[in-house]
Amino acid sequence: PVATEFREIAGARGGTTASPGLLRIDADTCADDALRGFRRGQSVVFPGRLNRWLMRLVAFVPPFVLRWVMARSGAKARARALEQG
């Protein structure tokens, strides 16, 4: 999640406000990390140090645990969207 003013300008609901603040990064950091990865020839870049480490750790998590976490977070996101109308 990248902190920008896009949601407000677009009049959108949800988005980065629903994500943990610890994982959010600013747009400059995102752009710098993406360009650095591009220069290194990386096909996939995870901007932000914490995001990068978390994505590395995900490789060691059993698939059934990932499915459970994703299903739970999806259900929470749907419930929030319904509350907001």
NULO-687268 format. One record per residue: x, y, z of N, C-alpha, C in turn; residue number from 1. Coordinates in nm, 3 decimals. Layout:
residues N
(rec (X,Y,Z),(X,Y,Z),(X,Y,Z),NUM)
...
end
This chain:
residues 85
(rec (0.082,-0.120,0.000),(0.000,0.000,0.000),(0.086,0.126,0.000),1)
(rec (0.058,0.214,-0.094),(0.135,0.338,-0.108),(0.044,0.456,-0.072),2)
(rec (0.094,0.540,0.017),(0.018,0.657,0.062),(0.022,0.765,-0.047),3)
(rec (-0.092,0.787,-0.111),(-0.106,0.894,-0.211),(-0.242,0.960,-0.190),4)
(rec (-0.268,1.065,-0.265),(-0.397,1.133,-0.256),(-0.495,1.081,-0.361),5)
(rec (-0.459,0.974,-0.432),(-0.541,0.923,-0.541),(-0.684,0.891,-0.496),6)
(rec (-0.700,0.820,-0.385),(-0.833,0.780,-0.337),(-0.923,0.901,-0.317),7)
(rec (-0.869,1.004,-0.251),(-0.950,1.123,-0.222),(-0.991,1.194,-0.351),8)
(rec (-0.898,1.209,-0.442),(-0.926,1.277,-0.568),(-1.027,1.198,-0.651),9)
(rec (-1.013,1.064,-0.651),(-1.103,0.980,-0.729),(-1.238,0.960,-0.660),10)
(rec (-1.247,0.998,-0.533),(-1.371,0.978,-0.459),(-1.396,0.832,-0.426),11)
(rec (-1.287,0.752,-0.419),(-1.300,0.608,-0.392),(-1.306,0.579,-0.243),12)
(rec (-1.365,0.466,-0.211),(-1.369,0.419,-0.072),(-1.271,0.304,-0.056),13)
(rec (-1.236,0.272,0.070),(-1.146,0.160,0.095),(-1.004,0.196,0.060),14)
(rec (-0.929,0.102,0.007),(-0.792,0.128,-0.034),(-0.693,0.120,0.081),15)
(rec (-0.591,0.205,0.078),(-0.481,0.194,0.174),(-0.522,0.224,0.317),16)
(rec (-0.635,0.289,0.339),(-0.676,0.316,0.477),(-0.710,0.186,0.549),17)
(rec (-0.745,0.081,0.475),(-0.778,-0.047,0.536),(-0.654,-0.130,0.565),18)
(rec (-0.538,-0.089,0.518),(-0.417,-0.166,0.539),(-0.342,-0.117,0.663),19)
(rec (-0.264,-0.206,0.725),(-0.189,-0.165,0.843),(-0.092,-0.053,0.811),20)
(rec (-0.088,0.049,0.895),(0.000,0.162,0.873),(0.146,0.124,0.865),21)
(rec (0.183,0.017,0.934),(0.321,-0.028,0.935),(0.368,-0.071,0.796),22)
(rec (0.277,-0.119,0.714),(0.313,-0.166,0.580),(0.307,-0.058,0.474),23)
(rec (0.244,0.054,0.503),(0.232,0.162,0.404),(0.366,0.231,0.382),24)
(rec (0.390,0.268,0.258),(0.511,0.344,0.225),(0.470,0.467,0.147),25)
(rec (0.561,0.564,0.143),(0.529,0.686,0.068),(0.562,0.665,-0.080),26)
(rec (0.505,0.750,-0.162),(0.519,0.736,-0.309),(0.664,0.748,-0.354),27)
(rec (0.742,0.835,-0.291),(0.883,0.851,-0.329),(0.962,0.722,-0.305),28)
(rec (0.939,0.658,-0.190),(1.007,0.532,-0.160),(0.968,0.425,-0.260),29)
(rec (0.840,0.419,-0.292),(0.791,0.320,-0.388),(0.858,0.341,-0.525),30)
(rec (0.862,0.464,-0.570),(0.922,0.494,-0.701),(1.071,0.465,-0.700),31)
(rec (1.141,0.503,-0.593),(1.285,0.477,-0.584),(1.315,0.328,-0.588),32)
(rec (1.241,0.250,-0.509),(1.262,0.105,-0.505),(1.230,0.041,-0.639),33)
(rec (1.123,0.085,-0.703),(1.084,0.030,-0.834),(1.190,0.060,-0.939),34)
(rec (1.239,0.184,-0.942),(1.343,0.220,-1.040),(1.474,0.146,-1.014),35)
(rec (1.509,0.128,-0.887),(1.630,0.054,-0.852),(1.617,-0.091,-0.901),36)
(rec (1.501,-0.151,-0.881),(1.478,-0.287,-0.929),(1.483,-0.295,-1.081),37)
(rec (1.426,-0.195,-1.147),(1.428,-0.190,-1.293),(1.573,-0.185,-1.344),38)
(rec (1.654,-0.101,-1.282),(1.795,-0.089,-1.323),(1.872,-0.219,-1.302),39)
(rec (1.831,-0.297,-1.203),(1.897,-0.425,-1.174),(1.842,-0.538,-1.260),40)
(rec (1.739,-0.508,-1.339),(1.680,-0.610,-1.425),(1.584,-0.703,-1.352),41)
(rec (1.534,-0.662,-1.236),(1.440,-0.744,-1.162),(1.302,-0.739,-1.227),42)
(rec (1.240,-0.855,-1.240),(1.106,-0.858,-1.299),(0.998,-0.835,-1.194),43)
(rec (1.029,-0.858,-1.067),(0.935,-0.836,-0.958),(1.005,-0.756,-0.849),44)
(rec (0.939,-0.650,-0.803),(0.996,-0.565,-0.699),(0.891,-0.545,-0.590),45)
(rec (0.932,-0.564,-0.465),(0.844,-0.536,-0.352),(0.898,-0.412,-0.283),46)
(rec (0.837,-0.296,-0.306),(0.887,-0.172,-0.248),(0.868,-0.167,-0.097),47)
(rec (0.963,-0.109,-0.028),(0.958,-0.097,0.117),(1.028,-0.214,0.183),48)
(rec (1.114,-0.184,0.279),(1.192,-0.290,0.345),(1.106,-0.396,0.410),49)
(rec (1.008,-0.354,0.490),(0.924,-0.451,0.561),(0.845,-0.536,0.462),50)
(rec (0.789,-0.474,0.360),(0.715,-0.549,0.258),(0.805,-0.652,0.191),51)
(rec (0.928,-0.612,0.159),(1.023,-0.701,0.093),(1.053,-0.824,0.181),52)
(rec (1.077,-0.801,0.309),(1.107,-0.912,0.400),(0.986,-1.002,0.421),53)
(rec (0.870,-0.942,0.432),(0.749,-1.024,0.448),(0.725,-1.113,0.327),54)
(rec (0.748,-1.062,0.209),(0.729,-1.141,0.088),(0.830,-1.255,0.081),55)
(rec (0.951,-1.233,0.131),(1.050,-1.342,0.136),(1.006,-1.450,0.235),56)
(rec (0.949,-1.410,0.346),(0.905,-1.506,0.447),(0.784,-1.587,0.401),57)
(rec (0.700,-1.527,0.318),(0.579,-1.595,0.269),(0.616,-1.725,0.197),58)
(rec (0.732,-1.730,0.135),(0.774,-1.850,0.064),(0.784,-1.971,0.156),59)
(rec (0.800,-1.948,0.286),(0.815,-2.058,0.381),(0.686,-2.094,0.454),60)
(rec (0.579,-2.022,0.424),(0.450,-2.046,0.491),(0.373,-2.153,0.412),61)
(rec (0.320,-2.254,0.482),(0.243,-2.358,0.411),(0.121,-2.297,0.339),62)
(rec (0.089,-2.348,0.221),(-0.022,-2.293,0.142),(-0.155,-2.288,0.216),63)
(rec (-0.186,-2.388,0.300),(-0.315,-2.386,0.370),(-0.322,-2.269,0.468),64)
(rec (-0.209,-2.229,0.523),(-0.208,-2.113,0.613),(-0.232,-1.985,0.533),65)
(rec (-0.168,-1.973,0.418),(-0.189,-1.856,0.333),(-0.335,-1.844,0.290),66)
(rec (-0.396,-1.957,0.252),(-0.537,-1.955,0.211),(-0.626,-1.909,0.326),67)
(rec (-0.597,-1.957,0.447),(-0.677,-1.918,0.564),(-0.664,-1.768,0.590),68)
(rec (-0.541,-1.717,0.585),(-0.518,-1.573,0.610),(-0.587,-1.489,0.503),69)
(rec (-0.574,-1.528,0.377),(-0.635,-1.453,0.268),(-0.788,-1.456,0.278),70)
(rec (-0.845,-1.571,0.310),(-0.990,-1.581,0.323),(-1.040,-1.492,0.437),71)
(rec (-0.966,-1.493,0.546),(-1.005,-1.411,0.662),(-0.996,-1.262,0.631),72)
(rec (-0.887,-1.220,0.566),(-0.872,-1.078,0.534),(-0.974,-1.036,0.428),73)
(rec (-1.006,-1.125,0.333),(-1.107,-1.094,0.232),(-1.244,-1.075,0.294),74)
(rec (-1.277,-1.160,0.390),(-1.406,-1.149,0.458),(-1.416,-1.017,0.534),75)
(rec (-1.306,-0.978,0.599),(-1.305,-0.851,0.673),(-1.320,-0.732,0.578),76)
(rec (-1.252,-0.740,0.462),(-1.261,-0.631,0.364),(-1.403,-0.619,0.308),77)
(rec (-1.467,-0.734,0.281),(-1.605,-0.730,0.232),(-1.699,-0.671,0.335),78)
(rec (-1.679,-0.708,0.461),(-1.764,-0.655,0.569),(-1.748,-0.504,0.581),79)
(rec (-1.625,-0.455,0.572),(-1.601,-0.310,0.577),(-1.666,-0.240,0.459),80)
(rec (-1.657,-0.300,0.340),(-1.718,-0.239,0.222),(-1.870,-0.231,0.236),81)
(rec (-1.930,-0.334,0.292),(-2.076,-0.333,0.313),(-2.116,-0.228,0.414),82)
(rec (-2.036,-0.209,0.519),(-2.064,-0.108,0.621),(-2.060,0.033,0.562),83)
(rec (-1.965,0.054,0.469),(-1.948,0.186,0.409),(-2.055,0.216,0.305),84)
(rec (-2.125,0.113,0.261),(-2.234,0.133,0.166),(-2.187,0.131,0.029),85)
end
